[in-house]
Amino acid sequence: MALEYLTQDQINQFRRNGYLIIPNFLSSTETNVLLNRAKALLDAFDISDHPLTKFTTGDDNHVGDNYFLNSGDKIRYFLEEDALDTNGKLTREKQKTVNKIGHGLHELDPLFRKVTLQNERLRSLVKDLKFHKNPLALQSMVITKQTHIGGEVPEHNDSTFLFTSPPSALGFWIALEKCTSTNGALSFLPGSHITSPITKRFVRLPTGGTGFESLVGEEEEERIRKESERRKGEYILEECEPGTLVLIHGSVLHKSERNTSPKTRFAYTFHMIEGEPGMAKYDEKNWLQPTPEMPFSRVLA
């Protein structure tokens, strides 16, 4: 079957490295529409009834309350760790305190839905890549990476947080602003999707909240940790322009540094998993759960 959007060289690069940079996936007009919409959502954000929820991707202090767990079919706001002082008061104006807006943008907001679920270029890319037989979209968000306090995202892979058996997560990350070494551009460990298996999964705990469940023995986990430590110098920083799409294999290790600059780093990201029955299992342990009102979204007709 002839390719519709990607080239074979791009497909080979993705398979080899575990990620792929696609410049100009969105036009400047399309990118600005999403950026302006994200800023309008921040302006409309009502801080008065917010539970002052913080979000991190580290093993410790990961948000585990109902505001987070029930956000899959809503548009909710999560704050930077440094957005509050020791008394729980905001340290800056509300628009500059939000770490991310999530997690149902792809269904609930018409402009983000258009890019995610009504985008023929995206459908063509998905068909070319053949990563899924029946891709389902889930967990969409705008990540703002606020000036000076935009938090570091430590080394991780996405299948830890959107686990299927076998792993099938695929990330779509679209830069809405210029991403540089000083405002938190993504870095990747090429080929780590092949050498670094998923060692844990992020789950809902029976006692409430969330936590990590180990998937390998202690010796294997230690071996993988040491290998990752040995290869830390091999990370590649990927600066990119607005409108760039980054495809991210669910098992590839990646990270981003703290934003120390006076420039924000807005990005829109969402994920897909395999939805074909019998090919991958998405179970009730995962933090993110579909609801009757909003099941996971089919990408291809």
C-alpha positions in Angstrom: 0.0 0.0 0.0 1.4 3.4 -1.0 2.4 5.8 1.8 0.1 8.8 2.2 2.1 11.2 4.4 5.3 9.7 5.8 8.3 8.6 3.8 9.8 5.2 4.3 13.0 6.8 5.7 10.9 8.6 8.3 9.2 5.3 9.3 12.6 3.6 9.5 14.0 6.5 11.7 11.1 6.2 14.1 11.5 2.4 14.4 15.3 2.9 15.0 15.2 5.8 17.4 11.8 5.5 19.1 10.8 9.1 18.1 10.4 11.2 15.0 10.6 15.0 14.4 8.1 16.2 11.8 8.5 20.0 11.1 5.5 22.0 9.9 2.9 19.4 10.7 0.6 22.3 11.6 0.7 25.5 9.6 1.5 28.8 11.4 -2.2 29.6 11.3 -3.3 26.3 12.8 -0.6 26.6 15.5 -1.6 30.1 16.5 -5.3 29.0 16.7 -4.4 26.4 19.3 -2.0 28.7 21.1 -4.6 31.4 21.4 -7.2 28.9 22.5 -4.9 27.6 25.2 -4.4 31.2 26.4 -8.1 31.9 26.4 -8.7 28.8 28.5 -6.1 30.1 31.0 -7.9 33.5 31.1 -11.2 31.7 31.8 -9.8 29.4 34.4 -11.6 30.0 37.7 -9.0 29.7 40.5 -11.6 30.3 43.3 -13.0 26.8 43.4 -9.8 24.9 42.4 -8.4 22.3 44.8 -4.9 23.8 44.2 -3.8 20.5 42.6 -0.2 20.1 41.6 1.1 17.7 39.0 4.5 15.9 38.8 5.7 12.8 36.9 8.2 11.7 39.5 7.7 8.7 41.8 7.0 10.9 44.8 4.3 13.4 45.5 2.3 12.5 42.3 -1.2 13.9 42.5 -3.7 11.3 43.4 -6.9 13.0 44.3 -10.3 12.9 42.6 -9.7 16.1 40.7 -6.9 14.3 38.8 -8.5 10.8 38.6 -11.8 12.1 37.2 -10.3 14.5 34.7 -10.3 12.1 31.6 -13.7 13.4 30.4 -13.2 17.0 31.5 -11.0 20.1 31.0 -9.1 20.7 34.2 -6.1 22.7 35.3 -3.0 21.5 37.1 -0.5 23.8 38.8 3.2 24.1 38.7 4.9 22.9 41.9 6.3 26.4 42.6 3.0 28.1 41.9 2.1 28.1 45.7 3.9 29.5 48.7 4.2 27.7 52.0 0.8 29.1 53.0 -0.9 27.7 49.9 -1.2 31.1 48.2 -0.5 31.7 44.5 2.9 33.1 43.9 1.9 34.8 40.6 -1.2 35.6 38.5 -3.3 32.5 37.7 -2.5 32.3 34.0 1.2 31.8 34.9 0.6 29.1 37.6 -0.8 26.3 35.4 1.5 23.4 34.4 -1.0 21.8 32.1 -4.7 21.8 31.0 -6.1 18.3 30.5 -7.3 15.6 29.9 -10.3 15.7 27.5 -9.4 18.5 25.2 -9.5 16.3 22.1 -13.2 15.6 22.6 -14.5 18.6 24.5 -12.9 21.6 22.8 -13.8 22.0 19.1 -10.4 23.5 18.1 -8.3 20.7 19.7 -10.8 18.1 18.5 -10.3 19.3 14.9 -6.5 18.8 15.1 -6.8 15.4 16.8 -9.9 13.6 15.5 -10.8 15.5 12.4 -7.4 15.8 10.8 -6.8 13.9 7.5 -3.0 14.4 7.7 -3.0 12.8 11.1 -5.1 9.8 9.9 -2.8 9.4 6.9 0.3 9.5 9.2 -1.3 6.9 11.5 -2.1 4.6 8.6 1.5 4.9 7.2 3.1 4.2 10.6 1.0 1.0 11.2 1.8 1.2 14.9 -1.9 0.4 15.7 -4.6 -1.6 13.9 -7.4 0.3 15.6 -5.9 3.4 17.4 -7.8 5.0 20.2 -7.0 8.6 21.3 -6.9 9.5 25.0 -5.3 11.8 27.5 -5.0 15.1 25.7 -3.4 18.2 27.3 -1.8 21.5 26.8 1.6 21.7 28.7 2.5 25.3 29.3 6.0 25.1 30.8 5.7 28.4 32.6 8.5 31.0 32.7 11.1 30.6 35.4 9.1 28.0 37.3 8.2 25.5 34.5 9.1 22.2 36.2 11.6 19.6 35.1 10.1 16.4 33.8 12.5 13.6 34.7 13.4 10.6 32.6 10.3 8.4 31.9 8.4 6.6 29.2 4.8 7.1 28.4 3.7 3.4 28.6 4.3 3.6 32.4 1.4 6.0 32.7 -0.9 4.6 29.9 -0.1 0.9 30.3 -1.5 -1.8 28.0 -0.5 -5.4 27.8 1.5 -5.6 25.7 2.6 -1.9 25.7 1.1 0.1 22.9 1.2 3.8 23.9 2.2 6.3 21.2 2.6 10.0 21.9 1.8 12.9 19.6 3.5 16.1 20.9 3.0 19.4 18.9 5.0 22.5 19.7 2.9 25.6 19.9 5.9 27.8 20.6 9.6 27.7 19.9 11.3 25.0 22.0 14.9 25.7 23.1 17.5 24.5 25.5 16.5 27.1 28.0 12.7 26.8 28.0 12.4 23.0 28.3 12.8 21.4 24.9 12.4 17.6 24.9 15.4 15.3 25.1 15.4 11.6 24.0 17.6 8.6 24.5 17.6 7.1 21.0 16.9 3.4 20.7 15.9 3.1 24.4 12.4 1.8 23.4 14.3 -1.4 22.3 16.7 -1.7 25.2 14.7 -0.4 28.2 11.5 -2.4 28.9 8.6 -1.0 30.9 9.6 -1.8 34.5 6.6 -0.3 36.3 3.1 1.1 35.8 1.2 4.0 37.3 -2.1 2.6 38.8 -5.1 3.5 40.9 -4.4 2.0 44.4 -7.1 -0.1 46.1 -6.8 2.1 49.1 -7.4 5.3 47.0 -5.0 7.6 45.2 -2.3 6.4 42.9 1.1 4.8 42.9 3.6 2.7 41.0 3.4 -1.1 40.6 6.6 -2.9 39.7 6.5 -5.2 36.6 10.0 -6.7 37.0 12.1 -8.2 39.7 14.6 -6.1 41.8 17.6 -7.4 40.0 16.2 -6.6 36.5 15.1 -3.2 37.7 18.6 -2.4 39.0 20.2 -3.6 35.8 18.0 -1.4 33.7 18.6 1.6 36.1 22.4 1.2 35.8 22.2 0.9 32.0 20.1 4.1 31.8 22.6 5.8 34.1 25.5 4.7 31.9 23.8 6.2 28.8 22.7 9.5 30.3 25.3 11.3 28.2 23.7 10.0 25.0 20.5 12.0 25.3 19.7 14.2 22.3 18.1 17.6 22.9 15.6 18.3 20.1 14.9 22.0 19.7 12.0 22.7 17.4 9.8 25.4 15.8 6.1 26.0 16.4 4.0 23.5 14.4 6.5 20.7 14.7 5.0 17.3 15.6 7.1 14.9 17.6 6.1 11.2 17.5 7.1 9.4 20.8 7.1 5.6 21.1 5.6 4.6 24.4 8.7 2.9 25.6 11.4 5.5 24.6 13.0 7.3 27.4 12.7 11.1 27.3 12.7 14.1 29.6 12.7 17.9 29.7 14.6 20.3 31.8 13.2 23.2 34.0 12.2 26.3 32.1 14.7 28.9 33.4 13.9 31.4 30.6 11.4 34.3 30.3 9.7 32.5 27.5 6.9 29.9 27.9 6.9 26.6 26.1 3.3 25.7 25.2 2.8 22.3 23.6 -0.3 20.2 22.8 0.0 16.5 23.3 -2.2 13.5 23.2 -1.7 9.7 23.1 -3.0 6.7 21.3 -3.2 3.1 22.4 -4.2 -0.1 20.5 -8.0 -0.6 20.5 -8.3 -3.8 18.5 -9.8 -6.5 20.7 -7.3 -9.2 21.6 -4.3 -7.2 20.6 -3.7 -5.1 23.8 -5.5 -5.0 27.1 -6.2 -1.7 28.9 -7.4 -2.5 32.4 -9.1 -1.0 35.4 -5.8 -0.5 37.2 -4.9 2.4 35.0 -5.4 5.9 36.5 -7.2 7.1 33.4 -10.5 5.4 32.7 -13.0 5.8 29.9 -16.5 6.8 31.0 -19.9 5.9 29.4 -20.2 9.6 28.4 -16.7 9.6 26.9 -15.2 6.3 25.8 -11.8 6.4 24.2 -12.0 8.0 20.8 -11.5 6.1 17.5 -9.0 7.8 15.2 -9.7 5.9 12.0 -13.2 5.4 10.5 
